[in-house]
Amino acid sequence: MRDNIDPVYEYAQSVSGPTPAYLNEVERQTYLKTMAPQMLSGRLQGRLLAMLSKLRQPKTILEFGTFTGYSALCLAEGLATGGILHTIEGNKEMAFLARGNFAASPFAEQIQLHVGQAANLFPNLKGPFDLIFLDGDKRSYPDYYPDLIDRLTPGGLLLADNILWDGKVSASGKLGADALALRAYNQLLADDPKMEVVVLPIRDGLSVGRKL
């Protein structure tokens, strides 16, 4: 979802960073070449993803939903020496753009892009993973959860984007399939004694879970 820029948010974004020049170019090209540039992780969220990754210093990262590669490049900033980031994208056109963006970054040799449906590709990526970022098919978040936890290392981070779904997840009344799935995912983390979690109301909601 696109940021609702207000003065406070704009100020917070202006004093967060710096953002690498290659990421600014990814953002520019995404707005020029895609029909839904609002799917891009915003600069503020991008800096948060980079910070979380740097704090964890993962050897292995798994991302669901590459889009044009912005979030993957943010997460790659924290990779340990020799670390690998696996990212899955179902749209061949977006994968083509992402591949070019990865090649123009300092992390070209550390990012492996897998093109196809996550449900088919994920079982073949054995892990374990030190950091997992969900940003693909929202309705599948709860279905993926058991396998994600099994493949997450102790102390590993499980991040999930769009977790508030434009405020619909917390709304009363009849919910759509996406909002219901995201609500179920949130409850799975909240009820799991193996996890501690905080949900941040940044952009469309970011869930930050840590495996105990």
VEXLUM-196521 format. One line per field, with one value per atom (N, C-alpha, C): residue number from 1; residue in three letters; atom name; z, y, x. Coordinates in steps of 0.05 Angstrom, whole numbers. Layout:
i = c(NUM,...)
aa = c(ALA,...)
at = c(CA,...)
zz = c(Z,...)
yy = c(Y,...)
xx = c(X,...)
% end
This chain:
i = c(1,1,1,2,2,2,3,3,3,4,4,4,5,5,5,6,6,6,7,7,7,8,8,8,9,9,9,10,10,10,11,11,11,12,12,12,13,13,13,14,14,14,15,15,15,16,16,16,17,17,17,18,18,18,19,19,19,20,20,20,21,21,21,22,22,22,23,23,23,24,24,24,25,25,25,26,26,26,27,27,27,28,28,28,29,29,29,30,30,30,31,31,31,32,32,32,33,33,33,34,34,34,35,35,35,36,36,36,37,37,37,38,38,38,39,39,39,40,40,40,41,41,41,42,42,42,43,43,43,44,44,44,45,45,45,46,46,46,47,47,47,48,48,48,49,49,49,50,50,50,51,51,51,52,52,52,53,53,53,54,54,54,55,55,55,56,56,56,57,57,57,58,58,58,59,59,59,60,60,60,61,61,61,62,62,62,63,63,63,64,64,64,65,65,65,66,66,66,67,67,67,68,68,68,69,69,69,70,70,70,71,71,71,72,72,72,73,73,73,74,74,74,75,75,75,76,76,76,77,77,77,78,78,78,79,79,79,80,80,80,81,81,81,82,82,82,83,83,83,84,84,84,85,85,85,86,86,86,87,87,87,88,88,88,89,89,89,90,90,90,91,91,91,92,92,92,93,93,93,94,94,94,95,95,95,96,96,96,97,97,97,98,98,98,99,99,99,100,100,100,101,101,101,102,102,102,103,103,103,104,104,104,105,105,105,106,106,106,107,107,107,108,108,108,109,109,109,110,110,110,111,111,111,112,112,112,113,113,113,114,114,114,115,115,115,116,116,116,117,117,117,118,118,118,119,119,119,120,120,120,121,121,121,122,122,122,123,123,123,124,124,124,125,125,125,126,126,126,127,127,127,128,128,128,129,129,129,130,130,130,131,131,131,132,132,132,133,133,133,134,134,134,135,135,135,136,136,136,137,137,137,138,138,138,139,139,139,140,140,140,141,141,141,142,142,142,143,143,143,144,144,144,145,145,145,146,146,146,147,147,147,148,148,148,149,149,149,150,150,150,151,151,151,152,152,152,153,153,153,154,154,154,155,155,155,156,156,156,157,157,157,158,158,158,159,159,159,160,160,160,161,161,161,162,162,162,163,163,163,164,164,164,165,165,165,166,166,166,167,167,167,168,168,168,169,169,169,170,170,170,171,171,171,172,172,172,173,173,173,174,174,174,175,175,175,176,176,176,177,177,177,178,178,178,179,179,179,180,180,180,181,181,181,182,182,182,183,183,183,184,184,184,185,185,185,186,186,186,187,187,187,188,188,188,189,189,189,190,190,190,191,191,191,192,192,192,193,193,193,194,194,194,195,195,195,196,196,196,197,197,197,198,198,198,199,199,199,200,200,200,201,201,201,202,202,202,203,203,203,204,204,204,205,205,205,206,206,206,207,207,207,208,208,208,209,209,209,210,210,210,211,211,211,212,212,212)
aa = c(MET,MET,MET,ARG,ARG,ARG,ASP,ASP,ASP,ASN,ASN,ASN,ILE,ILE,ILE,ASP,ASP,ASP,PRO,PRO,PRO,VAL,VAL,VAL,TYR,TYR,TYR,GLU,GLU,GLU,TYR,TYR,TYR,ALA,ALA,ALA,GLN,GLN,GLN,SER,SER,SER,VAL,VAL,VAL,SER,SER,SER,GLY,GLY,GLY,PRO,PRO,PRO,THR,THR,THR,PRO,PRO,PRO,ALA,ALA,ALA,TYR,TYR,TYR,LEU,LEU,LEU,ASN,ASN,ASN,GLU,GLU,GLU,VAL,VAL,VAL,GLU,GLU,GLU,ARG,ARG,ARG,GLN,GLN,GLN,THR,THR,THR,TYR,TYR,TYR,LEU,LEU,LEU,LYS,LYS,LYS,THR,THR,THR,MET,MET,MET,ALA,ALA,ALA,PRO,PRO,PRO,GLN,GLN,GLN,MET,MET,MET,LEU,LEU,LEU,SER,SER,SER,GLY,GLY,GLY,ARG,ARG,ARG,LEU,LEU,LEU,GLN,GLN,GLN,GLY,GLY,GLY,ARG,ARG,ARG,LEU,LEU,LEU,LEU,LEU,LEU,ALA,ALA,ALA,MET,MET,MET,LEU,LEU,LEU,SER,SER,SER,LYS,LYS,LYS,LEU,LEU,LEU,ARG,ARG,ARG,GLN,GLN,GLN,PRO,PRO,PRO,LYS,LYS,LYS,THR,THR,THR,ILE,ILE,ILE,LEU,LEU,LEU,GLU,GLU,GLU,PHE,PHE,PHE,GLY,GLY,GLY,THR,THR,THR,PHE,PHE,PHE,THR,THR,THR,GLY,GLY,GLY,TYR,TYR,TYR,SER,SER,SER,ALA,ALA,ALA,LEU,LEU,LEU,CYS,CYS,CYS,LEU,LEU,LEU,ALA,ALA,ALA,GLU,GLU,GLU,GLY,GLY,GLY,LEU,LEU,LEU,ALA,ALA,ALA,THR,THR,THR,GLY,GLY,GLY,GLY,GLY,GLY,ILE,ILE,ILE,LEU,LEU,LEU,HIS,HIS,HIS,THR,THR,THR,ILE,ILE,ILE,GLU,GLU,GLU,GLY,GLY,GLY,ASN,ASN,ASN,LYS,LYS,LYS,GLU,GLU,GLU,MET,MET,MET,ALA,ALA,ALA,PHE,PHE,PHE,LEU,LEU,LEU,ALA,ALA,ALA,ARG,ARG,ARG,GLY,GLY,GLY,ASN,ASN,ASN,PHE,PHE,PHE,ALA,ALA,ALA,ALA,ALA,ALA,SER,SER,SER,PRO,PRO,PRO,PHE,PHE,PHE,ALA,ALA,ALA,GLU,GLU,GLU,GLN,GLN,GLN,ILE,ILE,ILE,GLN,GLN,GLN,LEU,LEU,LEU,HIS,HIS,HIS,VAL,VAL,VAL,GLY,GLY,GLY,GLN,GLN,GLN,ALA,ALA,ALA,ALA,ALA,ALA,ASN,ASN,ASN,LEU,LEU,LEU,PHE,PHE,PHE,PRO,PRO,PRO,ASN,ASN,ASN,LEU,LEU,LEU,LYS,LYS,LYS,GLY,GLY,GLY,PRO,PRO,PRO,PHE,PHE,PHE,ASP,ASP,ASP,LEU,LEU,LEU,ILE,ILE,ILE,PHE,PHE,PHE,LEU,LEU,LEU,ASP,ASP,ASP,GLY,GLY,GLY,ASP,ASP,ASP,LYS,LYS,LYS,ARG,ARG,ARG,SER,SER,SER,TYR,TYR,TYR,PRO,PRO,PRO,ASP,ASP,ASP,TYR,TYR,TYR,TYR,TYR,TYR,PRO,PRO,PRO,ASP,ASP,ASP,LEU,LEU,LEU,ILE,ILE,ILE,ASP,ASP,ASP,ARG,ARG,ARG,LEU,LEU,LEU,THR,THR,THR,PRO,PRO,PRO,GLY,GLY,GLY,GLY,GLY,GLY,LEU,LEU,LEU,LEU,LEU,LEU,LEU,LEU,LEU,ALA,ALA,ALA,ASP,ASP,ASP,ASN,ASN,ASN,ILE,ILE,ILE,LEU,LEU,LEU,TRP,TRP,TRP,ASP,ASP,ASP,GLY,GLY,GLY,LYS,LYS,LYS,VAL,VAL,VAL,SER,SER,SER,ALA,ALA,ALA,SER,SER,SER,GLY,GLY,GLY,LYS,LYS,LYS,LEU,LEU,LEU,GLY,GLY,GLY,ALA,ALA,ALA,ASP,ASP,ASP,ALA,ALA,ALA,LEU,LEU,LEU,ALA,ALA,ALA,LEU,LEU,LEU,ARG,ARG,ARG,ALA,ALA,ALA,TYR,TYR,TYR,ASN,ASN,ASN,GLN,GLN,GLN,LEU,LEU,LEU,LEU,LEU,LEU,ALA,ALA,ALA,ASP,ASP,ASP,ASP,ASP,ASP,PRO,PRO,PRO,LYS,LYS,LYS,MET,MET,MET,GLU,GLU,GLU,VAL,VAL,VAL,VAL,VAL,VAL,VAL,VAL,VAL,LEU,LEU,LEU,PRO,PRO,PRO,ILE,ILE,ILE,ARG,ARG,ARG,ASP,ASP,ASP,GLY,GLY,GLY,LEU,LEU,LEU,SER,SER,SER,VAL,VAL,VAL,GLY,GLY,GLY,ARG,ARG,ARG,LYS,LYS,LYS,LEU,LEU,LEU)
at = c(N,CA,C,N,CA,C,N,CA,C,N,CA,C,N,CA,C,N,CA,C,N,CA,C,N,CA,C,N,CA,C,N,CA,C,N,CA,C,N,CA,C,N,CA,C,N,CA,C,N,CA,C,N,CA,C,N,CA,C,N,CA,C,N,CA,C,N,CA,C,N,CA,C,N,CA,C,N,CA,C,N,CA,C,N,CA,C,N,CA,C,N,CA,C,N,CA,C,N,CA,C,N,CA,C,N,CA,C,N,CA,C,N,CA,C,N,CA,C,N,CA,C,N,CA,C,N,CA,C,N,CA,C,N,CA,C,N,CA,C,N,CA,C,N,CA,C,N,CA,C,N,CA,C,N,CA,C,N,CA,C,N,CA,C,N,CA,C,N,CA,C,N,CA,C,N,CA,C,N,CA,C,N,CA,C,N,CA,C,N,CA,C,N,CA,C,N,CA,C,N,CA,C,N,CA,C,N,CA,C,N,CA,C,N,CA,C,N,CA,C,N,CA,C,N,CA,C,N,CA,C,N,CA,C,N,CA,C,N,CA,C,N,CA,C,N,CA,C,N,CA,C,N,CA,C,N,CA,C,N,CA,C,N,CA,C,N,CA,C,N,CA,C,N,CA,C,N,CA,C,N,CA,C,N,CA,C,N,CA,C,N,CA,C,N,CA,C,N,CA,C,N,CA,C,N,CA,C,N,CA,C,N,CA,C,N,CA,C,N,CA,C,N,CA,C,N,CA,C,N,CA,C,N,CA,C,N,CA,C,N,CA,C,N,CA,C,N,CA,C,N,CA,C,N,CA,C,N,CA,C,N,CA,C,N,CA,C,N,CA,C,N,CA,C,N,CA,C,N,CA,C,N,CA,C,N,CA,C,N,CA,C,N,CA,C,N,CA,C,N,CA,C,N,CA,C,N,CA,C,N,CA,C,N,CA,C,N,CA,C,N,CA,C,N,CA,C,N,CA,C,N,CA,C,N,CA,C,N,CA,C,N,CA,C,N,CA,C,N,CA,C,N,CA,C,N,CA,C,N,CA,C,N,CA,C,N,CA,C,N,CA,C,N,CA,C,N,CA,C,N,CA,C,N,CA,C,N,CA,C,N,CA,C,N,CA,C,N,CA,C,N,CA,C,N,CA,C,N,CA,C,N,CA,C,N,CA,C,N,CA,C,N,CA,C,N,CA,C,N,CA,C,N,CA,C,N,CA,C,N,CA,C,N,CA,C,N,CA,C,N,CA,C,N,CA,C,N,CA,C,N,CA,C,N,CA,C,N,CA,C,N,CA,C,N,CA,C,N,CA,C,N,CA,C,N,CA,C,N,CA,C,N,CA,C,N,CA,C,N,CA,C,N,CA,C,N,CA,C,N,CA,C,N,CA,C,N,CA,C,N,CA,C,N,CA,C,N,CA,C,N,CA,C,N,CA,C,N,CA,C,N,CA,C,N,CA,C,N,CA,C,N,CA,C,N,CA,C,N,CA,C,N,CA,C,N,CA,C,N,CA,C,N,CA,C,N,CA,C,N,CA,C,N,CA,C,N,CA,C,N,CA,C,N,CA,C,N,CA,C,N,CA,C,N,CA,C,N,CA,C,N,CA,C,N,CA,C,N,CA,C,N,CA,C,N,CA,C,N,CA,C,N,CA,C,N,CA,C,N,CA,C)
zz = c(0,0,0,-11,-13,14,21,45,44,66,69,82,65,74,90,115,132,142,154,162,181,199,218,204,187,172,154,140,122,137,160,176,185,195,203,180,157,133,126,129,122,139,164,182,186,170,171,146,151,129,136,116,88,72,50,31,8,2,-19,-46,-62,-88,-106,-106,-123,-116,-90,-82,-92,-92,-103,-132,-147,-175,-178,-161,-162,-158,-139,-134,-159,-170,-194,-217,-222,-244,-239,-214,-208,-215,-208,-215,-245,-259,-288,-303,-293,-309,-300,-277,-267,-264,-264,-262,-233,-214,-186,-169,-173,-158,-128,-120,-91,-76,-91,-79,-68,-77,-68,-39,-25,3,4,22,24,35,33,43,73,88,117,124,112,117,107,85,74,93,106,125,150,157,180,173,150,141,142,131,131,159,177,205,219,216,228,218,192,181,191,193,203,233,248,276,278,261,261,247,227,210,200,185,177,157,159,138,115,122,101,105,83,83,62,69,49,47,23,18,-1,7,-10,-23,-49,-63,-68,-91,-97,-108,-124,-139,-155,-152,-167,-152,-128,-113,-92,-86,-67,-39,-29,-2,0,-21,-20,-17,-31,-30,-2,10,37,57,55,72,68,43,36,49,57,70,96,109,134,132,108,105,116,130,139,115,119,98,86,60,46,48,60,64,37,38,14,20,1,3,-20,-13,-33,-35,-58,-61,-84,-79,-97,-109,-136,-150,-171,-170,-188,-215,-217,-241,-257,-281,-297,-304,-310,-317,-293,-270,-246,-240,-244,-239,-258,-283,-302,-292,-282,-272,-247,-229,-205,-211,-230,-237,-246,-261,-270,-246,-228,-204,-186,-184,-168,-181,-207,-221,-218,-214,-211,-183,-164,-136,-127,-102,-91,-84,-86,-76,-98,-122,-145,-140,-127,-123,-98,-83,-58,-59,-81,-83,-104,-97,-115,-120,-144,-151,-163,-151,-160,-172,-196,-211,-212,-201,-201,-176,-171,-149,-123,-102,-77,-67,-70,-59,-72,-97,-111,-105,-101,-98,-69,-51,-23,-11,-17,-6,-13,-36,-45,-33,-19,-6,24,30,56,80,76,99,114,141,156,148,157,151,177,176,199,198,174,171,148,152,131,129,104,100,82,92,77,65,38,24,-2,-2,-26,-23,-29,-28,1,8,36,46,29,39,47,38,45,70,82,105,127,135,156,147,121,112,112,107,107,135,154,181,194,194,208,195,169,156,160,161,165,193,213,240,242,229,230,217,197,183,192,213,224,247,246,267,294,316,342,342,350,349,321,303,276,275,254,251,230,236,216,213,189,183,163,166,148,142,116,108,103,103,97,118,142,162,174,169,178,155,131,107,106,106,104,127,150,173,174,153,152,171,178,195,223,233,259,259,236,234,243,252,259,234,236,213,194,171,152,139,138,127,102,84,60,65,45,49,57,45,52,81,90,117,137,131,149,151,129,130,146,142,157,187,193,222,234,219,228,232,214,217,242,246,270,295,296,319,324,301,304,318,311,324,353,358,385,404,393,410,412,396,394,416,435,456,447,422,411,399,398,385,403,399,410,386,388,364,371,353,355,328,327,302,300,280,277,257,263,244,225,213,192,165,148,122,125,115,116,138,157,179,174,193,191,217,214,237,240,264,270,291,283,301,305,329,336,349,338,348,374,395,420,421)
yy = c(-24,0,25,46,71,86,99,115,137,142,166,187,203,222,244,247,269,283,306,320,304,289,274,251,236,214,225,247,258,266,278,285,260,240,215,203,204,193,209,236,253,250,242,239,209,192,163,157,144,137,136,139,146,122,129,108,106,83,80,90,100,112,91,66,46,40,43,40,63,87,109,105,92,87,64,44,24,36,54,68,83,98,115,97,75,58,43,37,24,42,67,86,91,88,93,68,44,20,1,6,-13,1,-16,-5,-2,-14,-12,-5,18,25,27,30,32,6,-16,-41,-40,-21,-18,-12,-24,-17,12,28,56,60,84,89,84,93,89,59,45,16,2,11,0,3,26,31,13,8,-9,-38,-47,-74,-77,-57,-58,-59,-43,-42,-69,-81,-106,-128,-127,-147,-143,-118,-112,-121,-118,-126,-157,-171,-200,-212,-198,-207,-236,-240,-267,-279,-305,-320,-328,-331,-339,-323,-313,-298,-310,-312,-321,-299,-291,-271,-282,-278,-285,-259,-256,-232,-212,-214,-197,-169,-169,-145,-135,-110,-101,-102,-114,-120,-101,-81,-60,-72,-87,-98,-118,-134,-154,-140,-118,-103,-90,-82,-71,-93,-116,-138,-148,-147,-157,-140,-116,-99,-111,-128,-140,-167,-178,-206,-209,-231,-238,-243,-241,-247,-275,-275,-300,-309,-292,-298,-298,-312,-315,-306,-292,-285,-298,-314,-327,-310,-303,-288,-300,-302,-316,-295,-296,-278,-294,-291,-305,-292,-266,-251,-249,-260,-260,-233,-214,-187,-173,-176,-164,-177,-203,-216,-206,-200,-189,-162,-145,-119,-123,-140,-145,-155,-173,-185,-162,-144,-121,-104,-99,-83,-97,-123,-137,-136,-138,-137,-111,-89,-62,-55,-74,-69,-83,-78,-91,-121,-130,-156,-176,-171,-188,-217,-223,-250,-263,-248,-258,-262,-254,-257,-277,-297,-317,-313,-307,-301,-327,-335,-358,-349,-356,-347,-370,-365,-385,-381,-399,-397,-407,-391,-397,-425,-432,-458,-481,-478,-498,-497,-473,-469,-471,-462,-461,-488,-510,-536,-545,-534,-543,-526,-504,-487,-496,-512,-526,-509,-489,-473,-487,-481,-463,-434,-416,-388,-371,-351,-332,-309,-304,-283,-290,-288,-293,-269,-260,-237,-245,-244,-250,-225,-225,-202,-211,-235,-245,-249,-273,-280,-279,-258,-254,-277,-289,-310,-335,-337,-361,-358,-334,-330,-351,-356,-376,-404,-411,-437,-442,-421,-423,-425,-415,-410,-435,-458,-481,-488,-488,-494,-471,-446,-424,-426,-432,-434,-457,-480,-503,-496,-478,-472,-447,-434,-410,-417,-406,-412,-399,-410,-396,-368,-349,-321,-309,-325,-315,-297,-280,-261,-270,-267,-273,-246,-234,-209,-213,-198,-200,-172,-166,-140,-140,-116,-112,-125,-127,-144,-130,-104,-91,-86,-89,-89,-65,-41,-16,-13,-24,-22,-42,-59,-77,-101,-108,-131,-127,-102,-96,-87,-86,-76,-97,-88,-106,-111,-131,-136,-157,-159,-179,-171,-191,-186,-201,-191,-205,-227,-243,-266,-258,-236,-228,-219,-202,-192,-215,-235,-258,-274,-278,-293,-278,-252,-236,-236,-234,-235,-262,-283,-310,-312,-301,-302,-287,-263,-248,-264,-278,-293,-317,-329,-352,-343,-321,-311,-304,-290,-282,-305,-328,-351,-371,-367,-387,-381,-400,-395,-395,-404,-404,-377,-358,-333,-309,-288,-262,-243,-225,-210,-181,-163,-136,-128,-116,-107,-77,-67,-39,-27,-5,8,26,17,31,23,43,37,20,-4,-21,-42,-38,-56,-76,-77,-95,-111,-138,-156,-164,-161,-169,-191,-216,-238,-248,-258,-269,-297,-317,-344,-347,-356,-359,-384)
xx = c(17,0,18,7,23,21,44,44,24,10,-6,12,24,44,30,38,30,55,54,78,96,83,99,114,99,111,133,128,147,173,169,193,208,194,208,223,212,225,250,248,270,294,291,314,321,311,317,335,357,374,403,421,415,405,392,383,404,414,434,423,441,433,420,429,418,388,381,354,336,347,332,326,345,340,319,320,299,271,269,244,235,254,247,238,252,245,219,213,188,164,166,145,142,164,164,153,158,154,133,121,101,74,53,26,17,31,24,48,60,85,80,55,50,56,61,68,97,112,140,141,160,164,173,161,168,196,207,234,236,216,218,217,199,197,223,233,257,281,283,304,300,275,269,277,270,278,308,322,352,363,351,361,357,333,327,346,352,370,399,407,434,437,416,416,418,405,405,430,440,462,458,436,429,449,452,467,449,423,404,378,368,342,324,298,278,257,251,230,209,184,161,151,153,143,166,178,201,193,172,164,188,197,220,246,245,270,278,261,269,273,253,255,277,281,303,330,334,359,362,340,342,351,338,345,374,383,410,432,425,445,456,440,448,460,461,472,500,504,531,549,575,594,588,584,578,549,532,504,489,466,449,421,409,380,366,346,328,302,294,269,252,226,208,189,186,168,152,125,108,104,109,104,130,131,156,165,147,155,168,156,168,195,197,223,244,237,256,267,249,258,275,267,282,310,312,338,357,347,364,372,354,360,380,378,398,426,427,452,466,451,462,469,465,470,496,504,528,522,497,490,483,492,485,492,514,523,510,496,484,454,442,412,406,390,380,350,343,315,303,280,265,239,234,210,189,166,144,127,109,91,105,101,115,107,82,73,88,97,113,142,152,181,190,174,182,190,176,183,211,222,249,271,264,284,285,304,304,311,327,335,357,360,343,349,331,333,334,351,354,334,323,303,285,259,239,221,216,198,175,151,127,115,113,102,89,78,66,36,27,-1,-11,-27,-35,-52,-68,-86,-71,-46,-30,-13,-13,4,-1,-27,-31,-23,-26,-19,11,26,55,67,52,63,77,65,78,105,107,133,153,143,162,175,159,170,190,184,202,229,229,254,267,256,267,286,310,329,321,330,325,336,321,328,323,313,308,283,282,261,241,215,194,179,182,170,147,126,103,92,89,80,50,38,9,-9,1,-12,-37,-41,-65,-85,-76,-93,-111,-99,-114,-134,-128,-146,-168,-171,-193,-190,-165,-161,-173,-172,-182,-211,-223,-251,-271,-293,-315,-333,-349,-367,-354,-367,-358,-332,-313,-286,-282,-266,-259,-239,-233,-216,-187,-177,-150,-149,-168,-168,-171,-188,-191,-166,-152,-127,-105,-104,-84,-90,-116,-124,-117,-121,-114,-84,-68,-39,-30,-41,-34,-40,-63,-70,-52,-43,-25,1,12,36,31,8,2,-2,-12,-18,6,26,48,69,72,92,121,125,152,160,141,145,140,154,146,143,123,116,108,113,103,93,69,58,60,73,79,59,46,27,41,63,77,66,61,49,24,24,0,2,21,25,48,66,89,90,89,91,121,131,159,158,163,163,192,197,223,219,233,231,248,235,249,267)
% end
